[in-house]
Each structure stands twice: as structure tokens, then as C-alpha cells.
């Protein structure tokens, strides 16, 4: 075999080895990214479970509706920094939805989104029985000064028992720090037990009609 042929074969071997090394490195990168992603998801779920445990522990011993609402509101505000939490709950035989504002430390200059929630809008939100974003609320009839409302990031989270509405939570904070999907997932995670606690205090369910 000539020197030229040996050099050609050597270059080919080196080229193939480099291709294989790059292919293996790509597989390792994908595997590492998958492992990192799985670890992040695991930690996210662990944090959600930890919050749910703290939340339910905080509701232990709450025997009346006001105590349940105050305790739940405090725990949610601790979890969702700088977030205003207002409960809208069905009241009496007529099933009208009433706002429960228990945030006594609220700044008097803070925008109170609940003041813009009219009875028809509250009824529509309760009937929807789903998470509603600010965009959804505008579509359902939320009206007000755009310069005021555009300063807020907001969402509603349903409170229901066996699929029937008890009302909803109204969450809002400054638009510079918008509510994230992960935060709404954490709230949704505890609404089943919270709804049962509220229902046990005599809040009526929405009619099935």
C-alpha cells in the first residue's frame, strides 16, 4: 500500500471518528437536557405539593365561613407575593354572588378590581366554572377606565363542589408582575379542599339548571 493511500485512509478514519464523536456528544446533550427538564418538573411538582400541605394544615380548625376565608386568603397571599385575593361566594336562597374582602392590610390607594365586577359579570364568571384571564373577563363584560384596568394582571379561579359552582377567587396584582400559569396551577391545586371547607359552612351550590 502506498504512502498516499495510507494517508487517505487515515484521514477518512479520523473524519469518521469525528463524526461519531459529534453524534455521541449530541446524544449526551439531549440526555442531559432531558434530565435537567425532568428534575425541574419534579421540583415544581414538589413545591406545589408542599404548598398544598401547608395550605390544608392552615385550614385545620377553621369552623366558620369567615375564619375559612380569612385563613385561606392569608395563605394564598403568602404564596402569591403582592397579590390581592378576593372571594366571591354565593349567598342565600337566590344564589347571588357576594364579594368577601378580608385583606384588612390593603393599601387604600390600591386598585380594587372587585369594585368593577358587577352582579351580572360575577354570575357569568361563576357559571363558567373555569379559570378566566383578564382577557376573558373583558370578553365577559368587564368595563372600567382602561388606564386603571390596564395596570392590573388578574385571573379568576373557580370554587366548586362536585362540578357545581360555589363562587370563585379573584386574584389581581400589578401588571409589571403578571400572574403566571404555574401560580394559577398552585391555586387550582387547593381549590377542591377549599371548596369543600366553604361548602361545609353552608354556602349554597349553583343550581344544576
FIGULO-965783 format. One record per residue: residue number from 1; x, y, z of N, C-alpha, C, O in turn. Coordinates in steps of 0.2 Angstrom, whole numbers, plus 5000, padded with zeros to 4 digits. Example, Ala and Ser with C-alpha at 12.3 -4.5 7.8 and 13.67 -1.06 7.14 Angstrom:
// residues 2
{rec 1, {5066, 4972, 5039}, {5062, 4978, 5039}, {5066, 4984, 5039}, {5071, 4983, 5042}}
{rec 2, {5064, 4989, 5035}, {5068, 4995, 5036}, {5064, 5000, 5039}, {5067, 5006, 5040}}
END
This chain:
// residues 209
{rec 1, {5004, 4994, 5000}, {5000, 5000, 5000}, {5004, 5006, 5000}, {5009, 5007, 5004}}
{rec 2, {5003, 5011, 4996}, {5007, 5017, 4995}, {5006, 5022, 5001}, {5001, 5021, 5005}}
{rec 3, {5011, 5026, 5002}, {5010, 5031, 5007}, {5004, 5036, 5006}, {5001, 5037, 5011}}
{rec 4, {5003, 5037, 5000}, {4997, 5041, 4999}, {4991, 5038, 5001}, {4986, 5041, 5004}}
{rec 5, {4990, 5032, 4999}, {4984, 5028, 5001}, {4983, 5027, 5008}, {4978, 5028, 5011}}
{rec 6, {4989, 5026, 5012}, {4988, 5026, 5019}, {4986, 5032, 5022}, {4982, 5032, 5027}}
{rec 7, {4988, 5038, 5020}, {4986, 5044, 5022}, {4979, 5046, 5021}, {4975, 5049, 5025}}
{rec 8, {4977, 5044, 5015}, {4970, 5045, 5013}, {4965, 5041, 5018}, {4960, 5043, 5020}}
{rec 9, {4967, 5034, 5019}, {4963, 5030, 5024}, {4963, 5033, 5031}, {4958, 5033, 5034}}
{rec 10, {4969, 5036, 5033}, {4970, 5039, 5039}, {4965, 5045, 5040}, {4962, 5046, 5045}}
{rec 11, {4965, 5049, 5035}, {4961, 5055, 5035}, {4953, 5053, 5035}, {4949, 5056, 5039}}
{rec 12, {4952, 5048, 5032}, {4945, 5045, 5032}, {4943, 5043, 5039}, {4937, 5044, 5041}}
{rec 13, {4947, 5039, 5042}, {4946, 5036, 5048}, {4945, 5042, 5053}, {4941, 5042, 5058}}
{rec 14, {4950, 5047, 5053}, {4949, 5052, 5058}, {4942, 5056, 5057}, {4939, 5058, 5062}}
{rec 15, {4941, 5057, 5050}, {4934, 5060, 5049}, {4928, 5057, 5052}, {4924, 5060, 5054}}
{rec 16, {4928, 5050, 5051}, {4923, 5046, 5053}, {4923, 5046, 5061}, {4917, 5046, 5064}}
{rec 17, {4928, 5046, 5064}, {4929, 5046, 5071}, {4926, 5053, 5074}, {4922, 5053, 5079}}
{rec 18, {4928, 5058, 5070}, {4925, 5065, 5072}, {4917, 5065, 5072}, {4914, 5068, 5076}}
{rec 19, {4915, 5062, 5066}, {4908, 5062, 5065}, {4904, 5058, 5071}, {4899, 5061, 5074}}
{rec 20, {4907, 5053, 5073}, {4904, 5048, 5078}, {4904, 5052, 5085}, {4900, 5052, 5089}}
{rec 21, {4910, 5055, 5086}, {4911, 5059, 5092}, {4906, 5065, 5093}, {4903, 5065, 5098}}
{rec 22, {4904, 5068, 5087}, {4899, 5074, 5087}, {4892, 5071, 5088}, {4888, 5073, 5092}}
{rec 23, {4891, 5065, 5085}, {4885, 5062, 5086}, {4883, 5059, 5093}, {4878, 5060, 5096}}
{rec 24, {4888, 5056, 5096}, {4888, 5054, 5103}, {4887, 5060, 5108}, {4883, 5060, 5113}}
{rec 25, {4891, 5066, 5106}, {4890, 5072, 5110}, {4883, 5075, 5110}, {4881, 5077, 5115}}
{rec 26, {4880, 5074, 5104}, {4873, 5077, 5103}, {4869, 5073, 5107}, {4864, 5076, 5110}}
{rec 27, {4870, 5066, 5107}, {4865, 5062, 5111}, {4866, 5063, 5119}, {4861, 5063, 5123}}
{rec 28, {4872, 5064, 5121}, {4873, 5066, 5128}, {4870, 5073, 5130}, {4867, 5073, 5135}}
{rec 29, {4870, 5078, 5125}, {4867, 5084, 5127}, {4860, 5083, 5127}, {4857, 5086, 5132}}
{rec 30, {4857, 5079, 5123}, {4849, 5078, 5123}, {4848, 5075, 5130}, {4843, 5077, 5133}}
{rec 31, {4851, 5070, 5132}, {4850, 5066, 5138}, {4851, 5071, 5144}, {4847, 5070, 5148}}
{rec 32, {4856, 5075, 5144}, {4857, 5080, 5150}, {4851, 5085, 5150}, {4849, 5086, 5155}}
{rec 33, {4849, 5087, 5144}, {4843, 5092, 5144}, {4837, 5089, 5147}, {4833, 5092, 5150}}
{rec 34, {4836, 5082, 5145}, {4830, 5079, 5147}, {4830, 5078, 5155}, {4825, 5079, 5158}}
{rec 35, {4836, 5076, 5157}, {4837, 5075, 5164}, {4836, 5082, 5168}, {4833, 5082, 5173}}
{rec 36, {4839, 5087, 5165}, {4838, 5094, 5169}, {4830, 5096, 5169}, {4828, 5098, 5174}}
{rec 37, {4827, 5094, 5163}, {4820, 5096, 5162}, {4816, 5092, 5167}, {4811, 5094, 5170}}
{rec 38, {4817, 5085, 5168}, {4814, 5081, 5172}, {4815, 5083, 5179}, {4810, 5083, 5183}}
{rec 39, {4821, 5085, 5181}, {4822, 5087, 5188}, {4818, 5094, 5190}, {4816, 5095, 5195}}
{rec 40, {4818, 5098, 5185}, {4814, 5105, 5186}, {4807, 5103, 5187}, {4804, 5106, 5191}}
{rec 41, {4804, 5099, 5183}, {4797, 5097, 5183}, {4796, 5094, 5190}, {4791, 5095, 5193}}
{rec 42, {4800, 5089, 5192}, {4800, 5086, 5199}, {4800, 5091, 5204}, {4796, 5091, 5209}}
{rec 43, {4804, 5096, 5204}, {4805, 5101, 5209}, {4798, 5105, 5209}, {4796, 5108, 5214}}
{rec 44, {4796, 5107, 5203}, {4790, 5111, 5203}, {4784, 5107, 5206}, {4780, 5111, 5210}}
{rec 45, {4783, 5101, 5204}, {4778, 5097, 5207}, {4779, 5097, 5215}, {4774, 5097, 5219}}
{rec 46, {4785, 5096, 5217}, {4786, 5095, 5224}, {4784, 5102, 5228}, {4781, 5101, 5233}}
{rec 47, {4786, 5107, 5225}, {4784, 5114, 5228}, {4776, 5115, 5228}, {4774, 5117, 5233}}
{rec 48, {4773, 5112, 5223}, {4766, 5113, 5223}, {4763, 5108, 5228}, {4758, 5111, 5232}}
{rec 49, {4765, 5102, 5229}, {4763, 5098, 5235}, {4764, 5101, 5241}, {4760, 5100, 5246}}
{rec 50, {4770, 5104, 5242}, {4772, 5107, 5248}, {4767, 5113, 5250}, {4765, 5113, 5256}}
{rec 51, {4766, 5117, 5245}, {4761, 5122, 5246}, {4754, 5119, 5248}, {4751, 5122, 5253}}
{rec 52, {4752, 5114, 5245}, {4745, 5111, 5246}, {4745, 5109, 5254}, {4740, 5110, 5257}}
{rec 53, {4751, 5106, 5256}, {4751, 5103, 5263}, {4751, 5109, 5268}, {4747, 5108, 5273}}
{rec 54, {4754, 5114, 5266}, {4754, 5120, 5271}, {4747, 5123, 5271}, {4745, 5125, 5276}}
{rec 55, {4744, 5123, 5265}, {4738, 5127, 5265}, {4732, 5123, 5269}, {4729, 5126, 5273}}
{rec 56, {4732, 5116, 5268}, {4727, 5112, 5271}, {4728, 5112, 5279}, {4724, 5112, 5283}}
{rec 57, {4735, 5112, 5280}, {4736, 5112, 5288}, {4734, 5119, 5291}, {4731, 5119, 5296}}
{rec 58, {4735, 5124, 5287}, {4732, 5131, 5289}, {4725, 5131, 5290}, {4723, 5136, 5294}}
{rec 59, {4721, 5127, 5287}, {4714, 5127, 5287}, {4711, 5123, 5293}, {4705, 5123, 5294}}
{rec 60, {4715, 5119, 5296}, {4713, 5115, 5301}, {4710, 5119, 5307}, {4713, 5124, 5309}}
{rec 61, {4704, 5117, 5309}, {4701, 5120, 5315}, {4697, 5126, 5313}, {4694, 5129, 5317}}
{rec 62, {4697, 5128, 5306}, {4693, 5134, 5304}, {4685, 5131, 5304}, {4684, 5127, 5299}}
{rec 63, {4681, 5133, 5308}, {4674, 5130, 5309}, {4669, 5135, 5306}, {4663, 5132, 5305}}
{rec 64, {4670, 5141, 5304}, {4665, 5145, 5301}, {4668, 5148, 5295}, {4674, 5149, 5294}}
{rec 65, {4663, 5151, 5291}, {4665, 5153, 5285}, {4670, 5159, 5285}, {4675, 5159, 5281}}
{rec 66, {4669, 5164, 5289}, {4674, 5170, 5290}, {4681, 5167, 5291}, {4686, 5170, 5288}}
{rec 67, {4681, 5163, 5296}, {4688, 5160, 5298}, {4691, 5156, 5292}, {4697, 5157, 5290}}
{rec 68, {4687, 5152, 5288}, {4690, 5149, 5282}, {4692, 5154, 5277}, {4698, 5153, 5274}}
{rec 69, {4688, 5159, 5276}, {4690, 5164, 5271}, {4696, 5168, 5273}, {4701, 5169, 5269}}
{rec 70, {4697, 5170, 5279}, {4702, 5174, 5282}, {4709, 5170, 5281}, {4714, 5172, 5279}}
{rec 71, {4708, 5163, 5284}, {4714, 5159, 5284}, {4717, 5158, 5277}, {4723, 5158, 5275}}
{rec 72, {4712, 5156, 5272}, {4714, 5154, 5265}, {4716, 5160, 5262}, {4721, 5160, 5258}}
{rec 73, {4713, 5166, 5263}, {4716, 5172, 5260}, {4723, 5174, 5262}, {4727, 5176, 5258}}
{rec 74, {4724, 5173, 5268}, {4731, 5174, 5271}, {4736, 5169, 5268}, {4742, 5171, 5266}}
{rec 75, {4735, 5163, 5267}, {4739, 5158, 5265}, {4740, 5159, 5257}, {4746, 5158, 5255}}
{rec 76, {4735, 5161, 5254}, {4736, 5162, 5247}, {4740, 5169, 5245}, {4745, 5169, 5241}}
{rec 77, {4739, 5174, 5249}, {4744, 5180, 5249}, {4751, 5178, 5250}, {4755, 5181, 5247}}
{rec 78, {4752, 5174, 5255}, {4759, 5172, 5257}, {4762, 5168, 5251}, {4768, 5169, 5250}}
{rec 79, {4758, 5164, 5247}, {4761, 5161, 5242}, {4762, 5165, 5236}, {4767, 5164, 5232}}
{rec 80, {4757, 5169, 5234}, {4757, 5174, 5228}, {4759, 5181, 5231}, {4755, 5185, 5233}}
{rec 81, {4765, 5182, 5230}, {4768, 5189, 5233}, {4764, 5195, 5229}, {4763, 5195, 5223}}
{rec 82, {4762, 5200, 5234}, {4759, 5206, 5231}, {4753, 5205, 5227}, {4751, 5209, 5223}}
{rec 83, {4749, 5200, 5229}, {4743, 5198, 5225}, {4737, 5199, 5230}, {4737, 5197, 5236}}
{rec 84, {4732, 5203, 5227}, {4726, 5204, 5231}, {4721, 5198, 5230}, {4720, 5196, 5224}}
{rec 85, {4718, 5195, 5235}, {4714, 5189, 5235}, {4707, 5191, 5237}, {4706, 5193, 5243}}
{rec 86, {4702, 5191, 5233}, {4695, 5192, 5235}, {4691, 5186, 5233}, {4691, 5183, 5228}}
{rec 87, {4687, 5184, 5238}, {4682, 5178, 5237}, {4675, 5181, 5235}, {4673, 5186, 5237}}
{rec 88, {4673, 5178, 5230}, {4666, 5179, 5228}, {4662, 5173, 5229}, {4663, 5168, 5226}}
{rec 89, {4657, 5173, 5234}, {4653, 5167, 5236}, {4646, 5168, 5235}, {4643, 5173, 5236}}
{rec 90, {4643, 5162, 5233}, {4635, 5163, 5233}, {4632, 5164, 5240}, {4635, 5161, 5245}}
{rec 91, {4627, 5167, 5240}, {4624, 5169, 5246}, {4616, 5168, 5246}, {4613, 5170, 5241}}
{rec 92, {4613, 5165, 5251}, {4606, 5165, 5252}, {4603, 5160, 5247}, {4606, 5157, 5243}}
{rec 93, {4596, 5160, 5247}, {4592, 5156, 5243}, {4592, 5158, 5236}, {4592, 5154, 5231}}
{rec 94, {4593, 5165, 5234}, {4593, 5167, 5227}, {4600, 5166, 5224}, {4600, 5166, 5218}}
{rec 95, {4605, 5164, 5228}, {4611, 5162, 5225}, {4615, 5168, 5222}, {4620, 5167, 5218}}
{rec 96, {4614, 5174, 5224}, {4618, 5180, 5222}, {4625, 5179, 5224}, {4627, 5176, 5230}}
{rec 97, {4630, 5181, 5220}, {4637, 5181, 5222}, {4639, 5187, 5225}, {4639, 5193, 5222}}
{rec 98, {4642, 5186, 5231}, {4644, 5192, 5235}, {4652, 5192, 5236}, {4655, 5187, 5237}}
{rec 99, {4655, 5198, 5236}, {4662, 5198, 5237}, {4664, 5198, 5244}, {4661, 5202, 5248}}
{rec 100, {4669, 5194, 5246}, {4672, 5194, 5253}, {4679, 5197, 5253}, {4683, 5194, 5250}}
{rec 101, {4679, 5203, 5255}, {4686, 5206, 5256}, {4688, 5206, 5263}, {4686, 5210, 5267}}
{rec 102, {4693, 5202, 5264}, {4696, 5201, 5271}, {4703, 5203, 5271}, {4707, 5202, 5276}}
{rec 103, {4706, 5207, 5266}, {4713, 5209, 5266}, {4713, 5216, 5270}, {4713, 5221, 5266}}
{rec 104, {4713, 5216, 5276}, {4712, 5222, 5280}, {4719, 5226, 5279}, {4718, 5232, 5281}}
{rec 105, {4724, 5223, 5277}, {4730, 5227, 5276}, {4731, 5230, 5270}, {4736, 5233, 5268}}
{rec 106, {4726, 5230, 5265}, {4726, 5233, 5259}, {4727, 5240, 5259}, {4724, 5244, 5262}}
{rec 107, {4731, 5243, 5254}, {4733, 5250, 5253}, {4726, 5253, 5251}, {4723, 5251, 5246}}
{rec 108, {4724, 5258, 5254}, {4718, 5262, 5251}, {4719, 5264, 5244}, {4714, 5266, 5241}}
{rec 109, {4725, 5265, 5242}, {4726, 5268, 5235}, {4726, 5262, 5230}, {4727, 5264, 5224}}
{rec 110, {4726, 5256, 5232}, {4727, 5251, 5228}, {4721, 5250, 5224}, {4715, 5251, 5226}}
{rec 111, {4721, 5248, 5217}, {4716, 5247, 5213}, {4712, 5241, 5216}, {4715, 5235, 5216}}
{rec 112, {4705, 5242, 5217}, {4701, 5236, 5219}, {4697, 5233, 5213}, {4692, 5236, 5212}}
{rec 113, {4700, 5228, 5210}, {4696, 5226, 5204}, {4689, 5223, 5205}, {4685, 5224, 5201}}
{rec 114, {4688, 5221, 5212}, {4682, 5218, 5213}, {4676, 5224, 5213}, {4670, 5222, 5212}}
{rec 115, {4678, 5230, 5213}, {4673, 5235, 5213}, {4670, 5236, 5205}, {4665, 5239, 5204}}
{rec 116, {4674, 5233, 5201}, {4672, 5233, 5194}, {4668, 5227, 5192}, {4665, 5226, 5186}}
{rec 117, {4668, 5222, 5196}, {4664, 5216, 5195}, {4657, 5217, 5197}, {4655, 5217, 5202}}
{rec 118, {4653, 5218, 5192}, {4645, 5219, 5193}, {4642, 5212, 5194}, {4645, 5207, 5193}}
{rec 119, {4636, 5212, 5197}, {4632, 5206, 5198}, {4632, 5202, 5192}, {4633, 5196, 5193}}
{rec 120, {4630, 5204, 5186}, {4629, 5200, 5180}, {4636, 5197, 5178}, {4636, 5191, 5177}}
{rec 121, {4641, 5201, 5179}, {4648, 5198, 5177}, {4650, 5193, 5182}, {4653, 5188, 5180}}
{rec 122, {4649, 5194, 5189}, {4650, 5189, 5194}, {4646, 5182, 5193}, {4649, 5177, 5193}}
{rec 123, {4640, 5183, 5191}, {4636, 5177, 5189}, {4639, 5173, 5183}, {4639, 5167, 5183}}
{rec 124, {4641, 5177, 5178}, {4644, 5174, 5172}, {4650, 5170, 5174}, {4652, 5165, 5171}}
{rec 125, {4654, 5173, 5178}, {4661, 5170, 5180}, {4659, 5164, 5183}, {4663, 5159, 5182}}
{rec 126, {4655, 5164, 5188}, {4653, 5158, 5192}, {4650, 5153, 5188}, {4652, 5147, 5189}}
{rec 127, {4646, 5155, 5183}, {4643, 5149, 5178}, {4648, 5146, 5174}, {4648, 5140, 5173}}
{rec 128, {4653, 5150, 5172}, {4659, 5147, 5168}, {4662, 5142, 5171}, {4665, 5137, 5168}}
{rec 129, {4663, 5142, 5178}, {4666, 5137, 5182}, {4673, 5135, 5179}, {4675, 5129, 5179}}
{rec 130, {4677, 5140, 5177}, {4684, 5139, 5174}, {4688, 5145, 5176}, {4686, 5150, 5178}}
{rec 131, {4695, 5144, 5175}, {4700, 5149, 5176}, {4699, 5154, 5170}, {4699, 5152, 5164}}
{rec 132, {4698, 5160, 5172}, {4697, 5166, 5167}, {4703, 5171, 5168}, {4704, 5173, 5174}}
{rec 133, {4706, 5173, 5162}, {4711, 5178, 5162}, {4708, 5185, 5162}, {4702, 5185, 5161}}
{rec 134, {4712, 5190, 5162}, {4709, 5197, 5161}, {4706, 5197, 5155}, {4701, 5201, 5154}}
{rec 135, {4709, 5194, 5149}, {4706, 5195, 5143}, {4699, 5192, 5143}, {4694, 5194, 5139}}
{rec 136, {4698, 5186, 5146}, {4692, 5183, 5147}, {4687, 5187, 5150}, {4681, 5188, 5148}}
{rec 137, {4689, 5190, 5155}, {4684, 5195, 5159}, {4682, 5201, 5155}, {4676, 5202, 5155}}
{rec 138, {4686, 5204, 5151}, {4684, 5209, 5146}, {4679, 5206, 5141}, {4674, 5209, 5140}}
{rec 139, {4680, 5200, 5139}, {4676, 5197, 5134}, {4669, 5195, 5138}, {4664, 5195, 5134}}
{rec 140, {4669, 5195, 5144}, {4663, 5193, 5148}, {4659, 5199, 5150}, {4654, 5199, 5153}}
{rec 141, {4662, 5205, 5149}, {4658, 5211, 5151}, {4662, 5216, 5156}, {4659, 5221, 5158}}
{rec 142, {4668, 5214, 5158}, {4671, 5219, 5162}, {4672, 5225, 5159}, {4675, 5226, 5154}}
{rec 143, {4670, 5231, 5163}, {4671, 5238, 5160}, {4674, 5242, 5165}, {4673, 5241, 5171}}
{rec 144, {4677, 5247, 5163}, {4680, 5252, 5168}, {4685, 5256, 5164}, {4686, 5255, 5158}}
{rec 145, {4688, 5261, 5168}, {4693, 5265, 5165}, {4699, 5261, 5162}, {4703, 5258, 5166}}
{rec 146, {4701, 5261, 5156}, {4706, 5257, 5153}, {4713, 5259, 5157}, {4717, 5254, 5158}}
{rec 147, {4714, 5265, 5158}, {4720, 5267, 5161}, {4721, 5264, 5168}, {4727, 5263, 5170}}
{rec 148, {4716, 5262, 5171}, {4716, 5259, 5178}, {4716, 5251, 5177}, {4721, 5248, 5180}}
{rec 149, {4712, 5249, 5173}, {4712, 5241, 5172}, {4718, 5239, 5169}, {4720, 5233, 5171}}
{rec 150, {4721, 5242, 5165}, {4727, 5240, 5161}, {4733, 5240, 5166}, {4739, 5237, 5164}}
{rec 151, {4733, 5243, 5172}, {4738, 5242, 5177}, {4738, 5236, 5181}, {4742, 5235, 5185}}
{rec 152, {4733, 5231, 5179}, {4732, 5225, 5183}, {4733, 5219, 5179}, {4732, 5219, 5173}}
{rec 153, {4736, 5214, 5182}, {4736, 5207, 5180}, {4731, 5203, 5184}, {4732, 5204, 5190}}
{rec 154, {4726, 5200, 5181}, {4721, 5197, 5185}, {4719, 5190, 5182}, {4719, 5189, 5176}}
{rec 155, {4716, 5186, 5187}, {4713, 5180, 5184}, {4707, 5178, 5190}, {4708, 5180, 5196}}
{rec 156, {4703, 5174, 5188}, {4698, 5171, 5192}, {4699, 5163, 5192}, {4701, 5160, 5187}}
{rec 157, {4698, 5160, 5198}, {4699, 5153, 5199}, {4692, 5150, 5202}, {4690, 5153, 5207}}
{rec 158, {4689, 5145, 5199}, {4683, 5143, 5201}, {4683, 5140, 5208}, {4688, 5136, 5210}}
{rec 159, {4678, 5140, 5212}, {4677, 5136, 5218}, {4670, 5132, 5217}, {4665, 5135, 5216}}
{rec 160, {4671, 5126, 5217}, {4665, 5121, 5215}, {4666, 5115, 5219}, {4671, 5113, 5221}}
{rec 161, {4660, 5112, 5220}, {4660, 5106, 5223}, {4656, 5101, 5219}, {4650, 5102, 5218}}
{rec 162, {4659, 5095, 5217}, {4656, 5090, 5213}, {4653, 5094, 5206}, {4648, 5092, 5204}}
{rec 163, {4657, 5098, 5204}, {4655, 5102, 5197}, {4651, 5107, 5198}, {4649, 5111, 5193}}
{rec 164, {4648, 5109, 5204}, {4643, 5114, 5204}, {4646, 5120, 5208}, {4650, 5119, 5213}}
{rec 165, {4645, 5126, 5205}, {4649, 5132, 5207}, {4647, 5135, 5214}, {4641, 5135, 5216}}
{rec 166, {4652, 5136, 5218}, {4651, 5140, 5225}, {4653, 5147, 5224}, {4651, 5151, 5228}}
{rec 167, {4656, 5149, 5219}, {4659, 5156, 5218}, {4665, 5155, 5214}, {4667, 5151, 5210}}
{rec 168, {4670, 5160, 5216}, {4676, 5160, 5213}, {4681, 5165, 5217}, {4679, 5169, 5221}}
{rec 169, {4688, 5164, 5216}, {4693, 5168, 5218}, {4695, 5173, 5213}, {4695, 5171, 5207}}
{rec 170, {4695, 5179, 5215}, {4698, 5185, 5211}, {4705, 5186, 5213}, {4706, 5189, 5218}}
{rec 171, {4710, 5185, 5209}, {4717, 5187, 5210}, {4719, 5192, 5206}, {4718, 5192, 5200}}
{rec 172, {4723, 5197, 5209}, {4725, 5203, 5205}, {4731, 5206, 5208}, {4732, 5206, 5214}}
{rec 173, {4736, 5208, 5204}, {4741, 5212, 5206}, {4744, 5216, 5200}, {4741, 5216, 5195}}
{rec 174, {4749, 5220, 5201}, {4752, 5225, 5196}, {4754, 5221, 5190}, {4757, 5216, 5190}}
{rec 175, {4752, 5224, 5184}, {4754, 5221, 5178}, {4761, 5220, 5177}, {4763, 5216, 5172}}
{rec 176, {4765, 5224, 5180}, {4773, 5223, 5179}, {4775, 5216, 5182}, {4780, 5214, 5180}}
{rec 177, {4771, 5213, 5186}, {4772, 5207, 5188}, {4766, 5202, 5187}, {4763, 5200, 5192}}
{rec 178, {4765, 5200, 5181}, {4759, 5196, 5179}, {4759, 5190, 5182}, {4764, 5186, 5184}}
{rec 179, {4753, 5188, 5184}, {4751, 5181, 5186}, {4753, 5176, 5181}, {4752, 5176, 5175}}
{rec 180, {4757, 5171, 5184}, {4760, 5165, 5179}, {4755, 5159, 5179}, {4752, 5158, 5184}}
{rec 181, {4755, 5155, 5174}, {4752, 5149, 5174}, {4753, 5144, 5180}, {4749, 5141, 5183}}
{rec 182, {4760, 5144, 5182}, {4762, 5140, 5187}, {4759, 5142, 5194}, {4757, 5138, 5198}}
{rec 183, {4758, 5149, 5195}, {4755, 5151, 5201}, {4747, 5149, 5201}, {4744, 5147, 5206}}
{rec 184, {4744, 5150, 5195}, {4737, 5148, 5195}, {4736, 5140, 5196}, {4731, 5138, 5199}}
{rec 185, {4741, 5136, 5193}, {4740, 5129, 5194}, {4741, 5128, 5202}, {4737, 5123, 5204}}
{rec 186, {4745, 5131, 5206}, {4746, 5130, 5213}, {4739, 5132, 5216}, {4737, 5128, 5221}}
{rec 187, {4736, 5137, 5214}, {4729, 5139, 5217}, {4724, 5134, 5216}, {4720, 5132, 5220}}
{rec 188, {4724, 5132, 5209}, {4719, 5127, 5207}, {4720, 5120, 5211}, {4715, 5117, 5212}}
{rec 189, {4726, 5119, 5213}, {4728, 5113, 5216}, {4724, 5112, 5223}, {4722, 5107, 5225}}
{rec 190, {4723, 5118, 5226}, {4720, 5118, 5233}, {4713, 5120, 5233}, {4709, 5120, 5238}}
{rec 191, {4710, 5121, 5227}, {4703, 5124, 5227}, {4698, 5118, 5229}, {4692, 5120, 5231}}
{rec 192, {4700, 5112, 5227}, {4695, 5106, 5229}, {4694, 5106, 5236}, {4688, 5106, 5239}}
{rec 193, {4699, 5106, 5240}, {4698, 5105, 5248}, {4695, 5112, 5250}, {4691, 5112, 5255}}
{rec 194, {4697, 5118, 5248}, {4695, 5124, 5250}, {4687, 5124, 5249}, {4683, 5127, 5253}}
{rec 195, {4685, 5122, 5243}, {4678, 5122, 5241}, {4674, 5118, 5246}, {4668, 5120, 5248}}
{rec 196, {4677, 5112, 5248}, {4673, 5108, 5252}, {4673, 5111, 5259}, {4667, 5110, 5263}}
{rec 197, {4678, 5115, 5261}, {4678, 5118, 5268}, {4672, 5124, 5267}, {4669, 5125, 5272}}
{rec 198, {4672, 5127, 5262}, {4667, 5133, 5261}, {4660, 5130, 5261}, {4655, 5132, 5264}}
{rec 199, {4659, 5124, 5257}, {4653, 5121, 5257}, {4650, 5119, 5264}, {4644, 5119, 5265}}
{rec 200, {4655, 5116, 5268}, {4653, 5114, 5274}, {4651, 5119, 5279}, {4647, 5118, 5284}}
{rec 201, {4652, 5126, 5277}, {4650, 5131, 5281}, {4643, 5134, 5279}, {4641, 5139, 5281}}
{rec 202, {4640, 5131, 5274}, {4633, 5132, 5272}, {4632, 5136, 5266}, {4627, 5139, 5264}}
{rec 203, {4638, 5138, 5262}, {4637, 5141, 5256}, {4633, 5137, 5251}, {4635, 5131, 5249}}
{rec 204, {4628, 5140, 5248}, {4624, 5136, 5243}, {4627, 5135, 5236}, {4631, 5139, 5234}}
{rec 205, {4626, 5129, 5233}, {4628, 5127, 5227}, {4624, 5130, 5221}, {4618, 5132, 5223}}
{rec 206, {4627, 5131, 5216}, {4623, 5134, 5210}, {4618, 5128, 5208}, {4620, 5122, 5208}}
{rec 207, {4613, 5131, 5205}, {4608, 5126, 5203}, {4610, 5122, 5197}, {4614, 5125, 5193}}
{rec 208, {4608, 5116, 5196}, {4610, 5112, 5190}, {4607, 5115, 5184}, {4609, 5112, 5178}}
{rec 209, {4602, 5119, 5184}, {4598, 5121, 5178}, {4603, 5126, 5174}, {4601, 5129, 5169}}
END
